Amino acid sequence: MDNTVKKSASSYKQPLILIACVLLGAVLGLALGDKAAFLYPIGQIWLNMLFVILVPLIFFSIASSIASNHDTKKVGKLLIMTIAIFIVTAAIAGTVMFLVTSVFHVDTNININAGDAAVATEQEAQSIGDQIVNTFTVSDFPNVITRAHILPLIVFTVFFGVTVSTLGEKGKPVAAWLSNMSLVFYQMVSLLMKFAPIGIGCYFANLTGTYGPDLLASYARGLMIYYPTMFAYFFIFLGLYSFIAAGRWGVKHFFREIFTPALTALGTRSSAAALPLQLRACDNMGVPREVSSVVVPMGATCHMDGACLATVYEIVLCCALFNHPLNHFGDFVYALVIAISASIAVSSVPGGGAAMETMLISSFGFPSAALPILLMMTQLFDPGCTLVNSCGDTVASMLVTRFLYGKNWYKKNARPTNPITQEKIA
């Protein structure tokens, strides 16, 4: 009994240390103000290390999972199931925000700066065809192996993995090499996480020191609606999804394992930064590597429940501002489809919502003056969006595992084993 208590306490040790360092960093930032900038290099170095690991981690984890699986039907089923879950959960998120805004109406008292509007006219909205091409592909190989083009990287990696799988016996040495390399990068993440409290704490200190308490001073109505809705969605719906995936066990272990990835996503405003940590959380819950290594990287650019919440709010706001009412059921369905499609265009790095905003403007025929409003809203909503986007990928992995491996997947071998430490999960 004592050993069980000690193991349980030990599992919470790292998240508690991380939270304490984040709070300490926030206090230091508020106390030191601009002087907290001296901590910036420490936090950014740690974050850059995560970013450097990201591209090879995605390539080797996805490619090894697919290359080692010679059942192409199973791979296809995994991909179809993943995309279906992404679309369904995004639709639920958008519907939740529609219901919230119907009760707590948006505030239309927003001053549009003429200078900002002039800047907006300089940005041309891409055609839908161009957005599709640029979202899924790049024109040169060097562009694939960059953090700026995660989705094209995933498309290339899936194609590479499937190709190796079709080679049969000839492809096995390559598949084995890919698997070994994926273990190396998982271990790199595990080692890097030992320095997470210092890195993220320093990052938070610089963030709060730079922006201070005035960071959330403007657009108060939007913040008061979005953030309570976002947190309610995080705890209620992500909790519900984890319950569907693995019952009470799923809820307990999801919220226990999500601490570190959630804080990283919230603090850095980057799903890419939290991606290795989400994969680690999936390992700790016993989600099969062949599932998590595909679902989580895809989710970093395609699974945007938080962005869908924000996009629906922005659509409702602009419709009210520019006299474009949503009167009929078809109007709401159209807006929901646009919100889901636009949220997929959001990049996994901070400030990557320009494509989403121009798509909204072109789809609804809003004037160019809407762009500065949407830009401001996106910046204010971005931390919350990233939190839900990122953590939703972990619970999506659990759901995919539930539908592919049965409702008792988490009970196999009594307790799942962490593939890195080879320790049983409590």
PATI-889290 format. One record per residue (C-alpha): residue number from 0; residue in one letter; x, z, y. Coordinates in nm, 4 decimals. Layout:
N
(node NUM, A, (X, Z, Y)),
...
end
This chain:
426
(node 0, M, (0.0000, 0.0000, 0.0000)),
(node 1, D, (0.2832, 0.0896, 0.2381)),
(node 2, N, (0.4542, -0.2424, 0.1647)),
(node 3, T, (0.1342, -0.4299, 0.2493)),
(node 4, V, (0.1050, -0.2466, 0.5820)),
(node 5, K, (0.4702, -0.3153, 0.6623)),
(node 6, K, (0.4350, -0.6854, 0.5822)),
(node 7, S, (0.1179, -0.7090, 0.7934)),
(node 8, A, (0.2900, -0.5367, 1.0862)),
(node 9, S, (0.5929, -0.7621, 1.0448)),
(node 10, S, (0.3773, -1.0752, 1.0648)),
(node 11, Y, (0.2574, -0.9688, 1.4104)),
(node 12, K, (0.6019, -0.8683, 1.5332)),
(node 13, Q, (0.7141, -1.2085, 1.6622)),
(node 14, P, (0.3865, -1.2949, 1.8423)),
(node 15, L, (0.3818, -0.9528, 2.0106)),
(node 16, I, (0.7427, -0.9895, 2.1237)),
(node 17, L, (0.6616, -1.3359, 2.2567)),
(node 18, I, (0.3546, -1.2134, 2.4463)),
(node 19, A, (0.5567, -0.9257, 2.5941)),
(node 20, C, (0.8273, -1.1664, 2.7131)),
(node 21, V, (0.5697, -1.4031, 2.8625)),
(node 22, L, (0.4047, -1.1178, 3.0533)),
(node 23, L, (0.7447, -0.9943, 3.1676)),
(node 24, G, (0.8314, -1.3453, 3.2830)),
(node 25, A, (0.5032, -1.3767, 3.4733)),
(node 26, V, (0.5608, -1.0417, 3.6479)),
(node 27, L, (0.9182, -1.1389, 3.7368)),
(node 28, G, (0.7953, -1.4708, 3.8748)),
(node 29, L, (0.5339, -1.3068, 4.0965)),
(node 30, A, (0.7836, -1.0449, 4.2135)),
(node 31, L, (1.0744, -1.2805, 4.2814)),
(node 32, G, (0.8785, -1.5803, 4.4068)),
(node 33, D, (1.1011, -1.8837, 4.4642)),
(node 34, K, (1.4055, -1.6781, 4.3631)),
(node 35, A, (1.2812, -1.6922, 4.0032)),
(node 36, A, (1.4090, -2.0505, 3.9959)),
(node 37, F, (1.7414, -1.9222, 3.8606)),
(node 38, L, (1.5603, -1.8663, 3.5273)),
(node 39, Y, (1.4425, -2.2279, 3.5149)),
(node 40, P, (1.7510, -2.3707, 3.3341)),
(node 41, I, (1.7145, -2.1225, 3.0478)),
(node 42, G, (1.3489, -2.2070, 2.9868)),
(node 43, Q, (1.4013, -2.5805, 3.0320)),
(node 44, I, (1.7001, -2.5897, 2.7943)),
(node 45, W, (1.4886, -2.4293, 2.5224)),
(node 46, L, (1.2020, -2.6685, 2.5927)),
(node 47, N, (1.4345, -2.9699, 2.5921)),
(node 48, M, (1.5637, -2.8661, 2.2499)),
(node 49, L, (1.2063, -2.8799, 2.1202)),
(node 50, F, (1.1573, -3.2224, 2.2776)),
(node 51, V, (1.4791, -3.3568, 2.1240)),
(node 52, I, (1.3675, -3.2440, 1.7781)),
(node 53, L, (1.0191, -3.3898, 1.8255)),
(node 54, V, (1.0747, -3.7620, 1.7580)),
(node 55, P, (1.2837, -3.7295, 1.4368)),
(node 56, L, (1.0531, -3.4497, 1.3188)),
(node 57, I, (0.7483, -3.6753, 1.3524)),
(node 58, F, (0.9228, -3.9689, 1.1865)),
(node 59, F, (1.0623, -3.7842, 0.8857)),
(node 60, S, (0.7602, -3.5584, 0.8265)),
(node 61, I, (0.5011, -3.8386, 0.8327)),
(node 62, A, (0.7171, -4.0985, 0.6594)),
(node 63, S, (0.8203, -3.8593, 0.3790)),
(node 64, S, (0.4617, -3.7515, 0.3154)),
(node 65, I, (0.3312, -4.1069, 0.2890)),
(node 66, A, (0.6362, -4.2513, 0.1100)),
(node 67, S, (0.6190, -3.9811, -0.1586)),
(node 68, N, (0.2508, -4.0522, -0.2200)),
(node 69, H, (0.2126, -4.3659, -0.4313)),
(node 70, D, (-0.1668, -4.3431, -0.4218)),
(node 71, T, (-0.2512, -4.5736, -0.1304)),
(node 72, K, (-0.6199, -4.4898, -0.1655)),
(node 73, K, (-0.5410, -4.1232, -0.1077)),
(node 74, V, (-0.3380, -4.2087, 0.2027)),
(node 75, G, (-0.6237, -4.4199, 0.3352)),
(node 76, K, (-0.8720, -4.1405, 0.2660)),
(node 77, L, (-0.6482, -3.8948, 0.4523)),
(node 78, L, (-0.6285, -4.1185, 0.7583)),
(node 79, I, (-1.0024, -4.1931, 0.7630)),
(node 80, M, (-1.0886, -3.8251, 0.7217)),
(node 81, T, (-0.8487, -3.7293, 0.9997)),
(node 82, I, (-0.9896, -3.9789, 1.2503)),
(node 83, A, (-1.3486, -3.8830, 1.1596)),
(node 84, I, (-1.2781, -3.5133, 1.2244)),
(node 85, F, (-1.1084, -3.5970, 1.5548)),
(node 86, I, (-1.4111, -3.7943, 1.6740)),
(node 87, V, (-1.6700, -3.5398, 1.5575)),
(node 88, T, (-1.4983, -3.2386, 1.7165)),
(node 89, A, (-1.4388, -3.4292, 2.0419)),
(node 90, A, (-1.8074, -3.5245, 2.0516)),
(node 91, I, (-1.9047, -3.1596, 1.9990)),
(node 92, A, (-1.6718, -3.0531, 2.2821)),
(node 93, G, (-1.8194, -3.3110, 2.5188)),
(node 94, T, (-2.1748, -3.2093, 2.4289)),
(node 95, V, (-2.0902, -2.8434, 2.4952)),
(node 96, M, (-1.9694, -2.9289, 2.8466)),
(node 97, F, (-2.2818, -3.1372, 2.9149)),
(node 98, L, (-2.4945, -2.8343, 2.8223)),
(node 99, V, (-2.2859, -2.6019, 3.0387)),
(node 100, T, (-2.2999, -2.8286, 3.3448)),
(node 101, S, (-2.6757, -2.8652, 3.3044)),
(node 102, V, (-2.7043, -2.4875, 3.3454)),
(node 103, F, (-2.4182, -2.4210, 3.5901)),
(node 104, H, (-2.4280, -2.7178, 3.8232)),
(node 105, V, (-2.1091, -2.8677, 3.9644)),
(node 106, D, (-2.0087, -2.8015, 4.3256)),
(node 107, T, (-1.9979, -3.1213, 4.5318)),
(node 108, N, (-1.8491, -2.9649, 4.8478)),
(node 109, I, (-1.5133, -3.1388, 4.8092)),
(node 110, N, (-1.3227, -3.2809, 5.1040)),
(node 111, I, (-1.1759, -3.6241, 5.0323)),
(node 112, N, (-0.8515, -3.6740, 5.2230)),
(node 113, A, (-0.8248, -4.0243, 5.3625)),
(node 114, G, (-0.4542, -4.0333, 5.2847)),
(node 115, D, (-0.5205, -3.9474, 4.9236)),
(node 116, A, (-0.7827, -4.2168, 4.9056)),
(node 117, A, (-0.5303, -4.4675, 5.0383)),
(node 118, V, (-0.2924, -4.3701, 4.7610)),
(node 119, A, (-0.5729, -4.4202, 4.5122)),
(node 120, T, (-0.6190, -4.7818, 4.6161)),
(node 121, E, (-0.2593, -4.8546, 4.5190)),
(node 122, Q, (-0.3274, -4.7769, 4.1541)),
(node 123, E, (-0.4936, -5.0582, 3.9679)),
(node 124, A, (-0.7089, -4.9785, 3.6712)),
(node 125, Q, (-0.5838, -5.1373, 3.3530)),
(node 126, S, (-0.8166, -5.3520, 3.1510)),
(node 127, I, (-0.9548, -5.2022, 2.8321)),
(node 128, G, (-0.7507, -5.4517, 2.6300)),
(node 129, D, (-0.4267, -5.3528, 2.8035)),
(node 130, Q, (-0.5009, -4.9856, 2.7471)),
(node 131, I, (-0.5525, -5.0433, 2.3747)),
(node 132, V, (-0.2312, -5.2463, 2.3423)),
(node 133, N, (-0.0220, -4.9981, 2.5414)),
(node 134, T, (-0.1701, -4.6981, 2.3621)),
(node 135, F, (-0.0886, -4.8115, 2.0085)),
(node 136, T, (0.2147, -5.0397, 2.0460)),
(node 137, V, (0.5334, -5.1055, 2.2419)),
(node 138, S, (0.7223, -5.4317, 2.2837)),
(node 139, D, (1.0710, -5.3152, 2.1825)),
(node 140, F, (1.2099, -5.0836, 1.9129)),
(node 141, P, (1.4025, -4.8478, 2.1501)),
(node 142, N, (1.0720, -4.7661, 2.3172)),
(node 143, V, (0.9322, -4.6403, 1.9858)),
(node 144, I, (1.1889, -4.3626, 1.9492)),
(node 145, T, (1.0985, -4.1852, 2.2726)),
(node 146, R, (0.8694, -3.8931, 2.3473)),
(node 147, A, (0.6850, -4.1118, 2.5990)),
(node 148, H, (0.5366, -4.3280, 2.3206)),
(node 149, I, (0.4264, -4.0844, 2.0523)),
(node 150, L, (0.1284, -4.2848, 1.9253)),
(node 151, P, (0.3252, -4.6104, 1.8796)),
(node 152, L, (0.5860, -4.3988, 1.6981)),
(node 153, I, (0.3168, -4.2684, 1.4634)),
(node 154, V, (0.1855, -4.6207, 1.3988)),
(node 155, F, (0.5383, -4.7422, 1.3182)),
(node 156, T, (0.6096, -4.4369, 1.0996)),
(node 157, V, (0.2890, -4.4779, 0.8975)),
(node 158, F, (0.3741, -4.8459, 0.8438)),
(node 159, F, (0.7265, -4.7500, 0.7352)),
(node 160, G, (0.6016, -4.4818, 0.4948)),
(node 161, V, (0.3418, -4.7119, 0.3377)),
(node 162, T, (0.6078, -4.9814, 0.2929)),
(node 163, V, (0.8410, -4.7401, 0.1115)),
(node 164, S, (0.5494, -4.6253, -0.1047)),
(node 165, T, (0.4706, -4.9833, -0.2123)),
(node 166, L, (0.8292, -5.0333, -0.3373)),
(node 167, G, (0.7621, -4.8039, -0.6329)),
(node 168, E, (1.0773, -4.7004, -0.8210)),
(node 169, K, (1.3047, -4.8795, -0.5728)),
(node 170, G, (1.1586, -4.6765, -0.2917)),
(node 171, K, (1.2035, -4.3333, -0.4545)),
(node 172, P, (1.5616, -4.2756, -0.3288)),
(node 173, V, (1.4439, -4.3502, 0.0251)),
(node 174, A, (1.1429, -4.1208, -0.0175)),
(node 175, A, (1.3686, -3.8415, -0.1448)),
(node 176, W, (1.6028, -3.8851, 0.1526)),
(node 177, L, (1.3087, -3.8746, 0.3940)),
(node 178, S, (1.1819, -3.5548, 0.2299)),
(node 179, N, (1.5223, -3.3865, 0.2578)),
(node 180, M, (1.5577, -3.4875, 0.6208)),
(node 181, S, (1.2113, -3.3491, 0.6993)),
(node 182, L, (1.3212, -3.0132, 0.5551)),
(node 183, V, (1.6264, -3.0176, 0.7811)),
(node 184, F, (1.4160, -3.0620, 1.0929)),
(node 185, Y, (1.1619, -2.8015, 0.9838)),
(node 186, Q, (1.4504, -2.5603, 0.9442)),
(node 187, M, (1.5787, -2.6548, 1.2903)),
(node 188, V, (1.2412, -2.5601, 1.4331)),
(node 189, S, (1.2487, -2.2324, 1.2437)),
(node 190, L, (1.5924, -2.1464, 1.3863)),
(node 191, L, (1.4983, -2.2554, 1.7378)),
(node 192, M, (1.1905, -2.0319, 1.7316)),
(node 193, K, (1.4122, -1.7240, 1.7143)),
(node 194, F, (1.4905, -1.7921, 2.0811)),
(node 195, A, (1.1280, -1.8660, 2.1789)),
(node 196, P, (1.0622, -1.5305, 2.3548)),
(node 197, I, (1.3585, -1.5870, 2.5878)),
(node 198, G, (1.2904, -1.9560, 2.6503)),
(node 199, I, (0.9158, -1.9323, 2.7100)),
(node 200, G, (0.9500, -1.6084, 2.9077)),
(node 201, C, (1.1953, -1.7738, 3.1492)),
(node 202, Y, (0.9735, -2.0814, 3.1730)),
(node 203, F, (0.6739, -1.8666, 3.2696)),
(node 204, A, (0.8814, -1.6777, 3.5272)),
(node 205, N, (0.9742, -2.0015, 3.7018)),
(node 206, L, (0.6170, -2.1345, 3.6769)),
(node 207, T, (0.4548, -1.8297, 3.8368)),
(node 208, G, (0.7390, -1.7971, 4.0862)),
(node 209, T, (0.6907, -2.1550, 4.2027)),
(node 210, Y, (0.3121, -2.1668, 4.2284)),
(node 211, G, (0.2205, -1.8001, 4.2608)),
(node 212, P, (-0.1379, -1.6722, 4.2594)),
(node 213, D, (-0.2442, -1.9579, 4.4895)),
(node 214, L, (-0.2058, -2.2023, 4.1973)),
(node 215, L, (-0.5784, -2.1718, 4.1195)),
(node 216, A, (-0.7052, -2.1221, 4.4770)),
(node 217, S, (-0.8730, -2.4621, 4.5214)),
(node 218, Y, (-1.1561, -2.6188, 4.3266)),
(node 219, A, (-1.2741, -2.2706, 4.2346)),
(node 220, R, (-1.6128, -2.3870, 4.1091)),
(node 221, G, (-1.4569, -2.6242, 3.8586)),
(node 222, L, (-1.2198, -2.3553, 3.7359)),
(node 223, M, (-1.5010, -2.1019, 3.7023)),
(node 224, I, (-1.6955, -2.3455, 3.4861)),
(node 225, Y, (-1.4155, -2.5073, 3.2886)),
(node 226, Y, (-1.1993, -2.2155, 3.1832)),
(node 227, P, (-1.4741, -1.9845, 3.0502)),
(node 228, T, (-1.6166, -2.2847, 2.8640)),
(node 229, M, (-1.2725, -2.3748, 2.7320)),
(node 230, F, (-1.2021, -2.0229, 2.6048)),
(node 231, A, (-1.5511, -1.9989, 2.4548)),
(node 232, Y, (-1.4904, -2.3281, 2.2744)),
(node 233, F, (-1.1477, -2.2066, 2.1607)),
(node 234, F, (-1.2737, -1.8845, 2.0038)),
(node 235, I, (-1.6229, -1.9899, 1.8912)),
(node 236, F, (-1.5821, -2.3486, 1.7756)),
(node 237, L, (-1.2219, -2.3413, 1.6546)),
(node 238, G, (-1.3153, -2.0193, 1.4777)),
(node 239, L, (-1.6185, -2.1956, 1.3275)),
(node 240, Y, (-1.4046, -2.4897, 1.2115)),
(node 241, S, (-1.1530, -2.2543, 1.0500)),
(node 242, F, (-1.4427, -2.0720, 0.8797)),
(node 243, I, (-1.5738, -2.4029, 0.7432)),
(node 244, A, (-1.2219, -2.4802, 0.6207)),
(node 245, A, (-1.1441, -2.1503, 0.4493)),
(node 246, G, (-1.4095, -1.8862, 0.5155)),
(node 247, R, (-1.3088, -1.5498, 0.6611)),
(node 248, W, (-0.9556, -1.6007, 0.5321)),
(node 249, G, (-0.9300, -1.9134, 0.7445)),
(node 250, V, (-1.0511, -1.7409, 1.0616)),
(node 251, K, (-0.8163, -1.4460, 1.0163)),
(node 252, H, (-0.5071, -1.6524, 0.9409)),
(node 253, F, (-0.5790, -1.9241, 1.1963)),
(node 254, F, (-0.5961, -1.6825, 1.4883)),
(node 255, R, (-0.2967, -1.4905, 1.3578)),
(node 256, E, (-0.0755, -1.7968, 1.3214)),
(node 257, I, (-0.1893, -1.9689, 1.6400)),
(node 258, F, (-0.0390, -1.7121, 1.8833)),
(node 259, T, (0.2991, -1.8763, 1.9330)),
(node 260, P, (0.1817, -2.2403, 1.9435)),
(node 261, A, (-0.1025, -2.1462, 2.1797)),
(node 262, L, (0.1260, -1.9696, 2.4273)),
(node 263, T, (0.3709, -2.2583, 2.4133)),
(node 264, A, (0.0958, -2.5141, 2.4789)),
(node 265, L, (-0.0538, -2.3063, 2.7608)),
(node 266, G, (0.2799, -2.2391, 2.9280)),
(node 267, T, (0.4387, -2.5826, 2.8982)),
(node 268, R, (0.1196, -2.7892, 2.9309)),
(node 269, S, (0.2549, -3.0119, 2.6554)),
(node 270, S, (0.1096, -3.0754, 2.3110)),
(node 271, A, (0.4435, -3.2313, 2.2236)),
(node 272, A, (0.6256, -2.9041, 2.2890)),
(node 273, A, (0.3832, -2.7144, 2.0647)),
(node 274, L, (0.3779, -2.9761, 1.7888)),
(node 275, P, (0.6667, -2.8351, 1.5800)),
(node 276, L, (0.5114, -2.4901, 1.6115)),
(node 277, Q, (0.1716, -2.6172, 1.4950)),
(node 278, L, (0.3398, -2.7669, 1.1876)),
(node 279, R, (0.5048, -2.4318, 1.1248)),
(node 280, A, (0.1676, -2.2547, 1.1553)),
(node 281, C, (0.0197, -2.4958, 0.9001)),
(node 282, D, (0.3072, -2.4189, 0.6629)),
(node 283, N, (0.2425, -2.0474, 0.7015)),
(node 284, M, (-0.1221, -2.0961, 0.6054)),
(node 285, G, (-0.0369, -2.3083, 0.3036)),
(node 286, V, (-0.1767, -2.6360, 0.4396)),
(node 287, P, (-0.0136, -2.9085, 0.2250)),
(node 288, R, (0.2754, -3.0732, 0.4049)),
(node 289, E, (0.1372, -3.4177, 0.3181)),
(node 290, V, (-0.1682, -3.3283, 0.5285)),
(node 291, S, (-0.0217, -3.1387, 0.8239)),
(node 292, S, (0.2675, -3.3813, 0.8763)),
(node 293, V, (0.0145, -3.6595, 0.9333)),
(node 294, V, (-0.2761, -3.4786, 1.1027)),
(node 295, V, (-0.0813, -3.2708, 1.3566)),
(node 296, P, (0.1374, -3.5516, 1.5007)),
(node 297, M, (-0.1631, -3.7837, 1.5167)),
(node 298, G, (-0.3622, -3.5078, 1.6825)),
(node 299, A, (-0.0990, -3.4653, 1.9532)),
(node 300, T, (-0.2140, -3.7956, 2.1019)),
(node 301, C, (-0.5546, -3.8654, 1.9454)),
(node 302, H, (-0.7256, -3.5267, 1.9121)),
(node 303, M, (-0.8229, -3.4154, 2.2614)),
(node 304, D, (-1.1141, -3.1707, 2.2504)),
(node 305, G, (-0.9852, -2.9876, 2.5599)),
(node 306, A, (-0.9419, -3.3136, 2.7480)),
(node 307, C, (-1.2920, -3.4178, 2.6415)),
(node 308, L, (-1.4322, -3.0947, 2.7901)),
(node 309, A, (-1.2510, -3.1714, 3.1169)),
(node 310, T, (-1.3456, -3.5403, 3.1178)),
(node 311, V, (-1.7167, -3.4693, 3.0793)),
(node 312, Y, (-1.6989, -3.2224, 3.3687)),
(node 313, E, (-1.5214, -3.4835, 3.5827)),
(node 314, I, (-1.7808, -3.7480, 3.4933)),
(node 315, V, (-2.0672, -3.5155, 3.5889)),
(node 316, L, (-1.8891, -3.4213, 3.9122)),
(node 317, C, (-1.8236, -3.7810, 4.0186)),
(node 318, C, (-2.1758, -3.8853, 3.9230)),
(node 319, A, (-2.3068, -3.6131, 4.1573)),
(node 320, L, (-2.0594, -3.6979, 4.4355)),
(node 321, F, (-2.1173, -4.0716, 4.4335)),
(node 322, N, (-2.4905, -4.0805, 4.3587)),
(node 323, H, (-2.4615, -4.2092, 4.0041)),
(node 324, P, (-2.7155, -3.9905, 3.8221)),
(node 325, L, (-2.7295, -3.9539, 3.4451)),
(node 326, N, (-3.1040, -3.9795, 3.3902)),
(node 327, H, (-3.1588, -4.1032, 3.0386)),
(node 328, F, (-3.0351, -4.0131, 2.6930)),
(node 329, G, (-2.8480, -4.3442, 2.6782)),
(node 330, D, (-2.6595, -4.2493, 2.9964)),
(node 331, F, (-2.5345, -3.9292, 2.8351)),
(node 332, V, (-2.4370, -4.1115, 2.5150)),
(node 333, Y, (-2.2453, -4.3694, 2.7177)),
(node 334, A, (-2.0718, -4.0959, 2.9168)),
(node 335, L, (-1.9815, -3.9139, 2.5935)),
(node 336, V, (-1.8343, -4.2306, 2.4403)),
(node 337, I, (-1.6296, -4.2923, 2.7557)),
(node 338, A, (-1.5134, -3.9286, 2.7582)),
(node 339, I, (-1.3962, -3.9470, 2.3957)),
(node 340, S, (-1.2264, -4.2841, 2.4495)),
(node 341, A, (-1.0656, -4.1746, 2.7775)),
(node 342, S, (-0.9426, -3.8450, 2.6376)),
(node 343, I, (-0.7536, -4.0328, 2.3644)),
(node 344, A, (-0.5624, -4.2146, 2.6388)),
(node 345, V, (-0.4209, -3.8857, 2.7699)),
(node 346, S, (-0.0497, -3.8538, 2.6990)),
(node 347, S, (0.0954, -3.5511, 2.5211)),
(node 348, V, (0.3140, -3.4647, 2.8223)),
(node 349, P, (0.2076, -3.2958, 3.1507)),
(node 350, G, (0.0525, -3.5202, 3.4130)),
(node 351, G, (-0.0357, -3.7927, 3.1685)),
(node 352, G, (-0.4020, -3.8317, 3.2663)),
(node 353, A, (-0.3744, -4.1285, 3.5035)),
(node 354, A, (-0.4916, -4.3722, 3.2363)),
(node 355, M, (-0.7919, -4.1513, 3.1664)),
(node 356, E, (-0.8860, -4.1303, 3.5345)),
(node 357, T, (-0.8588, -4.5027, 3.6033)),
(node 358, M, (-1.0623, -4.5699, 3.2901)),
(node 359, L, (-1.3393, -4.3405, 3.4173)),
(node 360, I, (-1.3422, -4.5092, 3.7552)),
(node 361, S, (-1.3587, -4.8592, 3.6104)),
(node 362, S, (-1.6187, -4.7670, 3.3471)),
(node 363, F, (-1.8628, -4.6066, 3.5903)),
(node 364, G, (-1.7823, -4.8140, 3.8982)),
(node 365, F, (-1.6779, -4.5120, 4.1049)),
(node 366, P, (-1.5002, -4.5890, 4.4349)),
(node 367, S, (-1.1228, -4.5550, 4.4532)),
(node 368, A, (-1.1719, -4.2348, 4.6541)),
(node 369, A, (-1.2662, -4.0683, 4.3251)),
(node 370, L, (-0.9072, -4.0874, 4.2007)),
(node 371, P, (-0.7580, -3.8067, 4.4161)),
(node 372, I, (-1.0459, -3.5813, 4.3093)),
(node 373, L, (-0.9836, -3.6556, 3.9434)),
(node 374, L, (-0.6074, -3.6167, 3.9843)),
(node 375, M, (-0.6529, -3.2702, 4.1324)),
(node 376, M, (-0.9026, -3.1671, 3.8651)),
(node 377, T, (-0.6765, -3.2891, 3.5872)),
(node 378, Q, (-0.3834, -3.0854, 3.7174)),
(node 379, L, (-0.5929, -2.7691, 3.7387)),
(node 380, F, (-0.7533, -2.8193, 3.3985)),
(node 381, D, (-0.4342, -2.9351, 3.2234)),
(node 382, P, (-0.3125, -2.5979, 3.0820)),
(node 383, G, (-0.6525, -2.5267, 2.9253)),
(node 384, C, (-0.6830, -2.8830, 2.7972)),
(node 385, T, (-0.3455, -2.8629, 2.6279)),
(node 386, L, (-0.4275, -2.5273, 2.4699)),
(node 387, V, (-0.7436, -2.6564, 2.3001)),
(node 388, N, (-0.5949, -2.9995, 2.2238)),
(node 389, S, (-0.2923, -2.8522, 2.0515)),
(node 390, C, (-0.4559, -2.5679, 1.8589)),
(node 391, G, (-0.7352, -2.8006, 1.7509)),
(node 392, D, (-0.4780, -3.0024, 1.5558)),
(node 393, T, (-0.3996, -2.7038, 1.3347)),
(node 394, V, (-0.7631, -2.6351, 1.2542)),
(node 395, A, (-0.8158, -3.0086, 1.1954)),
(node 396, S, (-0.5414, -2.9930, 0.9316)),
(node 397, M, (-0.7284, -2.7074, 0.7666)),
(node 398, L, (-1.0530, -2.9089, 0.7687)),
(node 399, V, (-0.8874, -3.2180, 0.6224)),
(node 400, T, (-0.7341, -2.9997, 0.3483)),
(node 401, R, (-1.0764, -2.8484, 0.2782)),
(node 402, F, (-1.2373, -3.1897, 0.2276)),
(node 403, L, (-0.9482, -3.3380, 0.0290)),
(node 404, Y, (-0.8587, -3.0405, -0.1927)),
(node 405, G, (-1.1840, -2.8446, -0.2188)),
(node 406, K, (-1.3163, -2.5266, -0.0638)),
(node 407, N, (-1.0762, -2.3009, -0.2567)),
(node 408, W, (-0.7566, -2.4772, -0.1467)),
(node 409, Y, (-0.6242, -2.1615, 0.0183)),
(node 410, K, (-0.6659, -1.9568, -0.3017)),
(node 411, K, (-0.4314, -2.1656, -0.5121)),
(node 412, N, (-0.1364, -1.9695, -0.6495)),
(node 413, A, (-0.3042, -1.6500, -0.5229)),
(node 414, R, (-0.1247, -1.6806, -0.1887)),
(node 415, P, (0.0358, -1.9917, -0.0368)),
(node 416, T, (0.4137, -2.0122, -0.0032)),
(node 417, N, (0.6008, -2.0879, 0.3172)),
(node 418, P, (0.8093, -2.3980, 0.2266)),
(node 419, I, (1.0935, -2.2929, 0.4569)),
(node 420, T, (1.1323, -1.9226, 0.3711)),
(node 421, Q, (0.9807, -1.9480, 0.0222)),
(node 422, E, (0.7950, -1.6237, 0.0967)),
(node 423, K, (0.4325, -1.5584, 0.0031)),
(node 424, I, (0.1858, -1.5520, 0.2904)),
(node 425, A, (-0.0184, -1.2332, 0.3243)),
end
